[in-house]
Amino acid sequence: MPIKKVEIDGKESWRIFRIMAEFVEGFEVLANVGKAVSLFGSARTPPSDRYYKEAEETARLFAKSDFAVITGGGPGIME
């Protein structure tokens, strides 16, 4: 089986630095948030679902205890 040569242009080589820059920016933004918790869950869970309500109550209790609550920003439990 012949070995195929992979051609990478110079632009693709810099992709790792763009990704790393996004991580650095995220850490800088979150550095001064303080105590925080992030909740994850299904984006398809309706508000009437038991687990949605439990996630909502959990987030409320964290917020009441002075935690920043960071969500996924989507629908369902993520909101």
Buried (B, 14 or more C-beta within 10 A) or exposed (E): EEEEEEEEEEEEEEEEEEEEEEEEEEEEEEEEEEEEEEBEBBEEBEEEBEEBEEBBEBBEEBEEEEBEBBBBEEEBBBB
